[in-house]
Amino acid sequence: MTPTHIDHAALNQIGPEQAGNAADKAADPSQGLAGNLRQMIAVLEQERQALAGLDADELFESAHRKQALCEALAPYRPDALDPHTRDLVTTAKALNDVNRRVRNLLAANVCARLEALGSTAPAYNASSALSR
């Protein structure tokens, strides 16, 4: 696996007031593309904290906020991106990928633990999931 690059310059443009407000706000159309991308980054950071603390309630809330932000970003097309917003998109994608990897690692650890308890068949495998 190659290390995930996170654009810290774009991430540092999110002030503490924006990171704190992202928890309280759903997507705000008046924020525009860059504002909603900054909110997405803040929510992804909060999701990472929730994953680290195994905070199920916060994970649930993060999922709802991410969905609302995805809906707010849906009208924008790639030609709407300038270099700044392109950096924000890259940062959000990298953070989302890190969070996905952490979720997968947690799921794999649970699976391994369940199998170690004496399960004769794997609790999960990709081929059985695809055939459903």
Protein Blocks (a to p, Z undefined) as FASTA:
>chain_A
ZZddddfklmmmpcfklmmmmmmpccdfknommlmmmmmmmmmmmmmmmmmnopaklmmm
mmmmmmmmmmmmmmpcfklpcfklmmmmmmmmmmmmmmmmmmmmmmmmmmmmmmmnopab
dfbdfklmmmZZ
